[in-house]
């Protein structure tokens, strides 16, 4: 009888503690590495219901600012406040939650991911949800739409778009995340 694996178990690398490259929101590999710790995966799992709820609001035609208000109007302290040094963890968790929610039929879009991240940063001054458009080259196709979150004028939700490329988008809507 042949062994089930050709290498002894001691020579198989332990992948549980090794960081893995995770695709960023646009599908390319991000420059940051997402941790595969139990806490990081648990945060992503906890974000799946929020992602599903945001997707249901968008699917029903609810305006993005109204979706945020509906979520936070029920309980302003619904989600813990996260600090800027946790943004890499949040980006990874939001991306993982989006992939998990897609298994349940939710759409994995930049708008839904941005709404989830906006919900986590809700109440922070100088944080905005941006929705913009970029004309297609040649003008033959419809414009490209994109949503992203900025904190202190820096893109914090989609690291695949460089600052110069982000400037190509004309911001059609800028929603403040601090309640007025």
MODELLER restraints for C-alpha pairs under 7 A, 6 or more apart:
rsr = mdl.restraints
at = mdl.atoms
rsr.add(forms.Gaussian(group=physical.xy_distance, feature=features.Distance(at['CA:16:A'], at['CA:36:A']), mean=6.51, stdev=0.5))
rsr.add(forms.Gaussian(group=physical.xy_distance, feature=features.Distance(at['CA:17:A'], at['CA:36:A']), mean=6.52, stdev=0.5))
rsr.add(forms.Gaussian(group=physical.xy_distance, feature=features.Distance(at['CA:17:A'], at['CA:37:A']), mean=6.99, stdev=0.5))
rsr.add(forms.Gaussian(group=physical.xy_distance, feature=features.Distance(at['CA:19:A'], at['CA:33:A']), mean=6.06, stdev=0.5))
rsr.add(forms.Gaussian(group=physical.xy_distance, feature=features.Distance(at['CA:19:A'], at['CA:34:A']), mean=6.13, stdev=0.5))
rsr.add(forms.Gaussian(group=physical.xy_distance, feature=features.Distance(at['CA:19:A'], at['CA:35:A']), mean=5.12, stdev=0.5))
rsr.add(forms.Gaussian(group=physical.xy_distance, feature=features.Distance(at['CA:19:A'], at['CA:36:A']), mean=6.12, stdev=0.5))
rsr.add(forms.Gaussian(group=physical.xy_distance, feature=features.Distance(at['CA:20:A'], at['CA:33:A']), mean=5.87, stdev=0.5))
rsr.add(forms.Gaussian(group=physical.xy_distance, feature=features.Distance(at['CA:20:A'], at['CA:34:A']), mean=6.01, stdev=0.5))
rsr.add(forms.Gaussian(group=physical.xy_distance, feature=features.Distance(at['CA:20:A'], at['CA:35:A']), mean=6.83, stdev=0.5))
rsr.add(forms.Gaussian(group=physical.xy_distance, feature=features.Distance(at['CA:21:A'], at['CA:29:A']), mean=6.52, stdev=0.5))
rsr.add(forms.Gaussian(group=physical.xy_distance, feature=features.Distance(at['CA:21:A'], at['CA:33:A']), mean=5.02, stdev=0.5))
rsr.add(forms.Gaussian(group=physical.xy_distance, feature=features.Distance(at['CA:21:A'], at['CA:34:A']), mean=6.37, stdev=0.5))
rsr.add(forms.Gaussian(group=physical.xy_distance, feature=features.Distance(at['CA:22:A'], at['CA:29:A']), mean=5.93, stdev=0.5))
rsr.add(forms.Gaussian(group=physical.xy_distance, feature=features.Distance(at['CA:22:A'], at['CA:30:A']), mean=6.34, stdev=0.5))
rsr.add(forms.Gaussian(group=physical.xy_distance, feature=features.Distance(at['CA:22:A'], at['CA:33:A']), mean=6.31, stdev=0.5))
rsr.add(forms.Gaussian(group=physical.xy_distance, feature=features.Distance(at['CA:22:A'], at['CA:34:A']), mean=6.02, stdev=0.5))
rsr.add(forms.Gaussian(group=physical.xy_distance, feature=features.Distance(at['CA:23:A'], at['CA:29:A']), mean=4.18, stdev=0.5))
rsr.add(forms.Gaussian(group=physical.xy_distance, feature=features.Distance(at['CA:23:A'], at['CA:30:A']), mean=5.57, stdev=0.5))
rsr.add(forms.Gaussian(group=physical.xy_distance, feature=features.Distance(at['CA:24:A'], at['CA:30:A']), mean=4.91, stdev=0.5))
rsr.add(forms.Gaussian(group=physical.xy_distance, feature=features.Distance(at['CA:24:A'], at['CA:159:A']), mean=6.98, stdev=0.5))
rsr.add(forms.Gaussian(group=physical.xy_distance, feature=features.Distance(at['CA:24:A'], at['CA:160:A']), mean=6.56, stdev=0.5))
rsr.add(forms.Gaussian(group=physical.xy_distance, feature=features.Distance(at['CA:25:A'], at['CA:95:A']), mean=6.48, stdev=0.5))
rsr.add(forms.Gaussian(group=physical.xy_distance, feature=features.Distance(at['CA:25:A'], at['CA:110:A']), mean=6.81, stdev=0.5))
rsr.add(forms.Gaussian(group=physical.xy_distance, feature=features.Distance(at['CA:25:A'], at['CA:158:A']), mean=5.91, stdev=0.5))
rsr.add(forms.Gaussian(group=physical.xy_distance, feature=features.Distance(at['CA:26:A'], at['CA:160:A']), mean=6.34, stdev=0.5))
rsr.add(forms.Gaussian(group=physical.xy_distance, feature=features.Distance(at['CA:30:A'], at['CA:159:A']), mean=6.87, stdev=0.5))
rsr.add(forms.Gaussian(group=physical.xy_distance, feature=features.Distance(at['CA:30:A'], at['CA:160:A']), mean=6.71, stdev=0.5))
rsr.add(forms.Gaussian(group=physical.xy_distance, feature=features.Distance(at['CA:34:A'], at['CA:92:A']), mean=5.68, stdev=0.5))
rsr.add(forms.Gaussian(group=physical.xy_distance, feature=features.Distance(at['CA:40:A'], at['CA:93:A']), mean=6.56, stdev=0.5))
rsr.add(forms.Gaussian(group=physical.xy_distance, feature=features.Distance(at['CA:43:A'], at['CA:93:A']), mean=6.10, stdev=0.5))
rsr.add(forms.Gaussian(group=physical.xy_distance, feature=features.Distance(at['CA:44:A'], at['CA:93:A']), mean=4.35, stdev=0.5))
rsr.add(forms.Gaussian(group=physical.xy_distance, feature=features.Distance(at['CA:44:A'], at['CA:94:A']), mean=6.27, stdev=0.5))
rsr.add(forms.Gaussian(group=physical.xy_distance, feature=features.Distance(at['CA:44:A'], at['CA:96:A']), mean=5.71, stdev=0.5))
rsr.add(forms.Gaussian(group=physical.xy_distance, feature=features.Distance(at['CA:44:A'], at['CA:97:A']), mean=4.78, stdev=0.5))
rsr.add(forms.Gaussian(group=physical.xy_distance, feature=features.Distance(at['CA:45:A'], at['CA:97:A']), mean=6.12, stdev=0.5))
rsr.add(forms.Gaussian(group=physical.xy_distance, feature=features.Distance(at['CA:47:A'], at['CA:94:A']), mean=6.92, stdev=0.5))
rsr.add(forms.Gaussian(group=physical.xy_distance, feature=features.Distance(at['CA:47:A'], at['CA:97:A']), mean=5.71, stdev=0.5))
rsr.add(forms.Gaussian(group=physical.xy_distance, feature=features.Distance(at['CA:48:A'], at['CA:97:A']), mean=4.95, stdev=0.5))
rsr.add(forms.Gaussian(group=physical.xy_distance, feature=features.Distance(at['CA:48:A'], at['CA:98:A']), mean=6.95, stdev=0.5))
rsr.add(forms.Gaussian(group=physical.xy_distance, feature=features.Distance(at['CA:48:A'], at['CA:100:A']), mean=6.73, stdev=0.5))
rsr.add(forms.Gaussian(group=physical.xy_distance, feature=features.Distance(at['CA:48:A'], at['CA:101:A']), mean=5.58, stdev=0.5))
rsr.add(forms.Gaussian(group=physical.xy_distance, feature=features.Distance(at['CA:50:A'], at['CA:116:A']), mean=6.72, stdev=0.5))
rsr.add(forms.Gaussian(group=physical.xy_distance, feature=features.Distance(at['CA:51:A'], at['CA:98:A']), mean=6.61, stdev=0.5))
rsr.add(forms.Gaussian(group=physical.xy_distance, feature=features.Distance(at['CA:51:A'], at['CA:101:A']), mean=6.71, stdev=0.5))
rsr.add(forms.Gaussian(group=physical.xy_distance, feature=features.Distance(at['CA:51:A'], at['CA:112:A']), mean=6.84, stdev=0.5))
rsr.add(forms.Gaussian(group=physical.xy_distance, feature=features.Distance(at['CA:51:A'], at['CA:116:A']), mean=6.01, stdev=0.5))
rsr.add(forms.Gaussian(group=physical.xy_distance, feature=features.Distance(at['CA:52:A'], at['CA:101:A']), mean=6.30, stdev=0.5))
rsr.add(forms.Gaussian(group=physical.xy_distance, feature=features.Distance(at['CA:52:A'], at['CA:106:A']), mean=6.06, stdev=0.5))
rsr.add(forms.Gaussian(group=physical.xy_distance, feature=features.Distance(at['CA:54:A'], at['CA:67:A']), mean=6.68, stdev=0.5))
rsr.add(forms.Gaussian(group=physical.xy_distance, feature=features.Distance(at['CA:54:A'], at['CA:112:A']), mean=6.36, stdev=0.5))
rsr.add(forms.Gaussian(group=physical.xy_distance, feature=features.Distance(at['CA:54:A'], at['CA:115:A']), mean=6.94, stdev=0.5))
rsr.add(forms.Gaussian(group=physical.xy_distance, feature=features.Distance(at['CA:55:A'], at['CA:106:A']), mean=6.11, stdev=0.5))
rsr.add(forms.Gaussian(group=physical.xy_distance, feature=features.Distance(at['CA:55:A'], at['CA:107:A']), mean=6.80, stdev=0.5))
rsr.add(forms.Gaussian(group=physical.xy_distance, feature=features.Distance(at['CA:55:A'], at['CA:112:A']), mean=6.06, stdev=0.5))
rsr.add(forms.Gaussian(group=physical.xy_distance, feature=features.Distance(at['CA:57:A'], at['CA:67:A']), mean=6.09, stdev=0.5))
rsr.add(forms.Gaussian(group=physical.xy_distance, feature=features.Distance(at['CA:65:A'], at['CA:175:A']), mean=6.61, stdev=0.5))
rsr.add(forms.Gaussian(group=physical.xy_distance, feature=features.Distance(at['CA:68:A'], at['CA:119:A']), mean=6.63, stdev=0.5))
rsr.add(forms.Gaussian(group=physical.xy_distance, feature=features.Distance(at['CA:72:A'], at['CA:78:A']), mean=6.70, stdev=0.5))
rsr.add(forms.Gaussian(group=physical.xy_distance, feature=features.Distance(at['CA:79:A'], at['CA:120:A']), mean=6.26, stdev=0.5))
rsr.add(forms.Gaussian(group=physical.xy_distance, feature=features.Distance(at['CA:81:A'], at['CA:120:A']), mean=6.64, stdev=0.5))
rsr.add(forms.Gaussian(group=physical.xy_distance, feature=features.Distance(at['CA:81:A'], at['CA:121:A']), mean=6.57, stdev=0.5))
rsr.add(forms.Gaussian(group=physical.xy_distance, feature=features.Distance(at['CA:82:A'], at['CA:120:A']), mean=6.73, stdev=0.5))
rsr.add(forms.Gaussian(group=physical.xy_distance, feature=features.Distance(at['CA:82:A'], at['CA:121:A']), mean=6.43, stdev=0.5))
rsr.add(forms.Gaussian(group=physical.xy_distance, feature=features.Distance(at['CA:91:A'], at['CA:157:A']), mean=6.34, stdev=0.5))
rsr.add(forms.Gaussian(group=physical.xy_distance, feature=features.Distance(at['CA:94:A'], at['CA:113:A']), mean=6.36, stdev=0.5))
rsr.add(forms.Gaussian(group=physical.xy_distance, feature=features.Distance(at['CA:94:A'], at['CA:116:A']), mean=6.93, stdev=0.5))
rsr.add(forms.Gaussian(group=physical.xy_distance, feature=features.Distance(at['CA:94:A'], at['CA:117:A']), mean=6.72, stdev=0.5))
rsr.add(forms.Gaussian(group=physical.xy_distance, feature=features.Distance(at['CA:98:A'], at['CA:108:A']), mean=5.44, stdev=0.5))
rsr.add(forms.Gaussian(group=physical.xy_distance, feature=features.Distance(at['CA:98:A'], at['CA:113:A']), mean=6.76, stdev=0.5))
rsr.add(forms.Gaussian(group=physical.xy_distance, feature=features.Distance(at['CA:99:A'], at['CA:108:A']), mean=6.68, stdev=0.5))
rsr.add(forms.Gaussian(group=physical.xy_distance, feature=features.Distance(at['CA:102:A'], at['CA:108:A']), mean=6.13, stdev=0.5))
rsr.add(forms.Gaussian(group=physical.xy_distance, feature=features.Distance(at['CA:110:A'], at['CA:146:A']), mean=6.48, stdev=0.5))
rsr.add(forms.Gaussian(group=physical.xy_distance, feature=features.Distance(at['CA:110:A'], at['CA:147:A']), mean=5.56, stdev=0.5))
rsr.add(forms.Gaussian(group=physical.xy_distance, feature=features.Distance(at['CA:111:A'], at['CA:147:A']), mean=5.06, stdev=0.5))
rsr.add(forms.Gaussian(group=physical.xy_distance, feature=features.Distance(at['CA:114:A'], at['CA:147:A']), mean=6.38, stdev=0.5))
rsr.add(forms.Gaussian(group=physical.xy_distance, feature=features.Distance(at['CA:114:A'], at['CA:148:A']), mean=5.56, stdev=0.5))
rsr.add(forms.Gaussian(group=physical.xy_distance, feature=features.Distance(at['CA:114:A'], at['CA:149:A']), mean=6.03, stdev=0.5))
rsr.add(forms.Gaussian(group=physical.xy_distance, feature=features.Distance(at['CA:114:A'], at['CA:157:A']), mean=6.57, stdev=0.5))
rsr.add(forms.Gaussian(group=physical.xy_distance, feature=features.Distance(at['CA:118:A'], at['CA:129:A']), mean=6.54, stdev=0.5))
rsr.add(forms.Gaussian(group=physical.xy_distance, feature=features.Distance(at['CA:118:A'], at['CA:149:A']), mean=6.72, stdev=0.5))
rsr.add(forms.Gaussian(group=physical.xy_distance, feature=features.Distance(at['CA:118:A'], at['CA:177:A']), mean=6.76, stdev=0.5))
rsr.add(forms.Gaussian(group=physical.xy_distance, feature=features.Distance(at['CA:122:A'], at['CA:177:A']), mean=4.92, stdev=0.5))
rsr.add(forms.Gaussian(group=physical.xy_distance, feature=features.Distance(at['CA:122:A'], at['CA:178:A']), mean=6.08, stdev=0.5))
rsr.add(forms.Gaussian(group=physical.xy_distance, feature=features.Distance(at['CA:123:A'], at['CA:177:A']), mean=5.56, stdev=0.5))
rsr.add(forms.Gaussian(group=physical.xy_distance, feature=features.Distance(at['CA:123:A'], at['CA:178:A']), mean=4.02, stdev=0.5))
rsr.add(forms.Gaussian(group=physical.xy_distance, feature=features.Distance(at['CA:123:A'], at['CA:179:A']), mean=6.03, stdev=0.5))
rsr.add(forms.Gaussian(group=physical.xy_distance, feature=features.Distance(at['CA:124:A'], at['CA:177:A']), mean=6.36, stdev=0.5))
rsr.add(forms.Gaussian(group=physical.xy_distance, feature=features.Distance(at['CA:124:A'], at['CA:178:A']), mean=5.34, stdev=0.5))
rsr.add(forms.Gaussian(group=physical.xy_distance, feature=features.Distance(at['CA:125:A'], at['CA:178:A']), mean=5.32, stdev=0.5))
rsr.add(forms.Gaussian(group=physical.xy_distance, feature=features.Distance(at['CA:126:A'], at['CA:151:A']), mean=5.67, stdev=0.5))
rsr.add(forms.Gaussian(group=physical.xy_distance, feature=features.Distance(at['CA:126:A'], at['CA:152:A']), mean=5.18, stdev=0.5))
rsr.add(forms.Gaussian(group=physical.xy_distance, feature=features.Distance(at['CA:127:A'], at['CA:150:A']), mean=5.58, stdev=0.5))
rsr.add(forms.Gaussian(group=physical.xy_distance, feature=features.Distance(at['CA:127:A'], at['CA:151:A']), mean=4.33, stdev=0.5))
rsr.add(forms.Gaussian(group=physical.xy_distance, feature=features.Distance(at['CA:127:A'], at['CA:152:A']), mean=6.43, stdev=0.5))
rsr.add(forms.Gaussian(group=physical.xy_distance, feature=features.Distance(at['CA:127:A'], at['CA:176:A']), mean=6.15, stdev=0.5))
rsr.add(forms.Gaussian(group=physical.xy_distance, feature=features.Distance(at['CA:127:A'], at['CA:177:A']), mean=5.48, stdev=0.5))
rsr.add(forms.Gaussian(group=physical.xy_distance, feature=features.Distance(at['CA:128:A'], at['CA:149:A']), mean=5.67, stdev=0.5))
rsr.add(forms.Gaussian(group=physical.xy_distance, feature=features.Distance(at['CA:128:A'], at['CA:150:A']), mean=5.30, stdev=0.5))
rsr.add(forms.Gaussian(group=physical.xy_distance, feature=features.Distance(at['CA:128:A'], at['CA:151:A']), mean=6.57, stdev=0.5))
rsr.add(forms.Gaussian(group=physical.xy_distance, feature=features.Distance(at['CA:128:A'], at['CA:174:A']), mean=6.21, stdev=0.5))
rsr.add(forms.Gaussian(group=physical.xy_distance, feature=features.Distance(at['CA:128:A'], at['CA:175:A']), mean=5.36, stdev=0.5))
rsr.add(forms.Gaussian(group=physical.xy_distance, feature=features.Distance(at['CA:128:A'], at['CA:176:A']), mean=4.51, stdev=0.5))
rsr.add(forms.Gaussian(group=physical.xy_distance, feature=features.Distance(at['CA:128:A'], at['CA:177:A']), mean=5.39, stdev=0.5))
rsr.add(forms.Gaussian(group=physical.xy_distance, feature=features.Distance(at['CA:129:A'], at['CA:148:A']), mean=6.01, stdev=0.5))
rsr.add(forms.Gaussian(group=physical.xy_distance, feature=features.Distance(at['CA:129:A'], at['CA:149:A']), mean=4.60, stdev=0.5))
rsr.add(forms.Gaussian(group=physical.xy_distance, feature=features.Distance(at['CA:129:A'], at['CA:150:A']), mean=6.57, stdev=0.5))
rsr.add(forms.Gaussian(group=physical.xy_distance, feature=features.Distance(at['CA:129:A'], at['CA:174:A']), mean=5.72, stdev=0.5))
rsr.add(forms.Gaussian(group=physical.xy_distance, feature=features.Distance(at['CA:129:A'], at['CA:175:A']), mean=5.00, stdev=0.5))
rsr.add(forms.Gaussian(group=physical.xy_distance, feature=features.Distance(at['CA:129:A'], at['CA:176:A']), mean=6.49, stdev=0.5))
rsr.add(forms.Gaussian(group=physical.xy_distance, feature=features.Distance(at['CA:129:A'], at['CA:177:A']), mean=7.00, stdev=0.5))
rsr.add(forms.Gaussian(group=physical.xy_distance, feature=features.Distance(at['CA:130:A'], at['CA:147:A']), mean=5.51, stdev=0.5))
rsr.add(forms.Gaussian(group=physical.xy_distance, feature=features.Distance(at['CA:130:A'], at['CA:148:A']), mean=5.29, stdev=0.5))
rsr.add(forms.Gaussian(group=physical.xy_distance, feature=features.Distance(at['CA:130:A'], at['CA:149:A']), mean=5.91, stdev=0.5))
rsr.add(forms.Gaussian(group=physical.xy_distance, feature=features.Distance(at['CA:130:A'], at['CA:171:A']), mean=6.44, stdev=0.5))
rsr.add(forms.Gaussian(group=physical.xy_distance, feature=features.Distance(at['CA:130:A'], at['CA:173:A']), mean=5.85, stdev=0.5))
rsr.add(forms.Gaussian(group=physical.xy_distance, feature=features.Distance(at['CA:130:A'], at['CA:174:A']), mean=4.61, stdev=0.5))
rsr.add(forms.Gaussian(group=physical.xy_distance, feature=features.Distance(at['CA:130:A'], at['CA:175:A']), mean=6.42, stdev=0.5))
rsr.add(forms.Gaussian(group=physical.xy_distance, feature=features.Distance(at['CA:131:A'], at['CA:146:A']), mean=5.89, stdev=0.5))
rsr.add(forms.Gaussian(group=physical.xy_distance, feature=features.Distance(at['CA:131:A'], at['CA:147:A']), mean=4.41, stdev=0.5))
rsr.add(forms.Gaussian(group=physical.xy_distance, feature=features.Distance(at['CA:131:A'], at['CA:148:A']), mean=6.67, stdev=0.5))
rsr.add(forms.Gaussian(group=physical.xy_distance, feature=features.Distance(at['CA:131:A'], at['CA:171:A']), mean=5.75, stdev=0.5))
rsr.add(forms.Gaussian(group=physical.xy_distance, feature=features.Distance(at['CA:131:A'], at['CA:172:A']), mean=5.82, stdev=0.5))
rsr.add(forms.Gaussian(group=physical.xy_distance, feature=features.Distance(at['CA:131:A'], at['CA:173:A']), mean=5.15, stdev=0.5))
rsr.add(forms.Gaussian(group=physical.xy_distance, feature=features.Distance(at['CA:131:A'], at['CA:174:A']), mean=6.47, stdev=0.5))
rsr.add(forms.Gaussian(group=physical.xy_distance, feature=features.Distance(at['CA:132:A'], at['CA:145:A']), mean=5.77, stdev=0.5))
rsr.add(forms.Gaussian(group=physical.xy_distance, feature=features.Distance(at['CA:132:A'], at['CA:146:A']), mean=5.47, stdev=0.5))
rsr.add(forms.Gaussian(group=physical.xy_distance, feature=features.Distance(at['CA:132:A'], at['CA:147:A']), mean=6.31, stdev=0.5))
rsr.add(forms.Gaussian(group=physical.xy_distance, feature=features.Distance(at['CA:132:A'], at['CA:169:A']), mean=5.46, stdev=0.5))
rsr.add(forms.Gaussian(group=physical.xy_distance, feature=features.Distance(at['CA:132:A'], at['CA:170:A']), mean=5.13, stdev=0.5))
rsr.add(forms.Gaussian(group=physical.xy_distance, feature=features.Distance(at['CA:132:A'], at['CA:171:A']), mean=4.01, stdev=0.5))
rsr.add(forms.Gaussian(group=physical.xy_distance, feature=features.Distance(at['CA:132:A'], at['CA:172:A']), mean=4.97, stdev=0.5))
rsr.add(forms.Gaussian(group=physical.xy_distance, feature=features.Distance(at['CA:132:A'], at['CA:173:A']), mean=6.72, stdev=0.5))
rsr.add(forms.Gaussian(group=physical.xy_distance, feature=features.Distance(at['CA:133:A'], at['CA:143:A']), mean=6.15, stdev=0.5))
rsr.add(forms.Gaussian(group=physical.xy_distance, feature=features.Distance(at['CA:133:A'], at['CA:144:A']), mean=5.44, stdev=0.5))
rsr.add(forms.Gaussian(group=physical.xy_distance, feature=features.Distance(at['CA:133:A'], at['CA:145:A']), mean=4.39, stdev=0.5))
rsr.add(forms.Gaussian(group=physical.xy_distance, feature=features.Distance(at['CA:133:A'], at['CA:146:A']), mean=6.23, stdev=0.5))
rsr.add(forms.Gaussian(group=physical.xy_distance, feature=features.Distance(at['CA:133:A'], at['CA:169:A']), mean=5.07, stdev=0.5))
rsr.add(forms.Gaussian(group=physical.xy_distance, feature=features.Distance(at['CA:133:A'], at['CA:170:A']), mean=5.30, stdev=0.5))
rsr.add(forms.Gaussian(group=physical.xy_distance, feature=features.Distance(at['CA:133:A'], at['CA:171:A']), mean=6.58, stdev=0.5))
rsr.add(forms.Gaussian(group=physical.xy_distance, feature=features.Distance(at['CA:133:A'], at['CA:172:A']), mean=6.98, stdev=0.5))
rsr.add(forms.Gaussian(group=physical.xy_distance, feature=features.Distance(at['CA:134:A'], at['CA:143:A']), mean=5.43, stdev=0.5))
rsr.add(forms.Gaussian(group=physical.xy_distance, feature=features.Distance(at['CA:134:A'], at['CA:144:A']), mean=5.12, stdev=0.5))
rsr.add(forms.Gaussian(group=physical.xy_distance, feature=features.Distance(at['CA:134:A'], at['CA:145:A']), mean=6.49, stdev=0.5))
rsr.add(forms.Gaussian(group=physical.xy_distance, feature=features.Distance(at['CA:134:A'], at['CA:168:A']), mean=6.19, stdev=0.5))
rsr.add(forms.Gaussian(group=physical.xy_distance, feature=features.Distance(at['CA:134:A'], at['CA:169:A']), mean=4.64, stdev=0.5))
rsr.add(forms.Gaussian(group=physical.xy_distance, feature=features.Distance(at['CA:134:A'], at['CA:170:A']), mean=6.20, stdev=0.5))
rsr.add(forms.Gaussian(group=physical.xy_distance, feature=features.Distance(at['CA:135:A'], at['CA:143:A']), mean=4.29, stdev=0.5))
rsr.add(forms.Gaussian(group=physical.xy_distance, feature=features.Distance(at['CA:135:A'], at['CA:144:A']), mean=6.24, stdev=0.5))
rsr.add(forms.Gaussian(group=physical.xy_distance, feature=features.Distance(at['CA:136:A'], at['CA:142:A']), mean=6.28, stdev=0.5))
rsr.add(forms.Gaussian(group=physical.xy_distance, feature=features.Distance(at['CA:136:A'], at['CA:143:A']), mean=5.03, stdev=0.5))
rsr.add(forms.Gaussian(group=physical.xy_distance, feature=features.Distance(at['CA:136:A'], at['CA:144:A']), mean=6.45, stdev=0.5))
rsr.add(forms.Gaussian(group=physical.xy_distance, feature=features.Distance(at['CA:148:A'], at['CA:155:A']), mean=6.85, stdev=0.5))
rsr.add(forms.Gaussian(group=physical.xy_distance, feature=features.Distance(at['CA:148:A'], at['CA:157:A']), mean=5.67, stdev=0.5))
rsr.add(forms.Gaussian(group=physical.xy_distance, feature=features.Distance(at['CA:148:A'], at['CA:158:A']), mean=6.34, stdev=0.5))
rsr.add(forms.Gaussian(group=physical.xy_distance, feature=features.Distance(at['CA:149:A'], at['CA:155:A']), mean=5.87, stdev=0.5))
rsr.add(forms.Gaussian(group=physical.xy_distance, feature=features.Distance(at['CA:149:A'], at['CA:156:A']), mean=5.80, stdev=0.5))
rsr.add(forms.Gaussian(group=physical.xy_distance, feature=features.Distance(at['CA:149:A'], at['CA:157:A']), mean=5.26, stdev=0.5))
rsr.add(forms.Gaussian(group=physical.xy_distance, feature=features.Distance(at['CA:150:A'], at['CA:156:A']), mean=5.49, stdev=0.5))
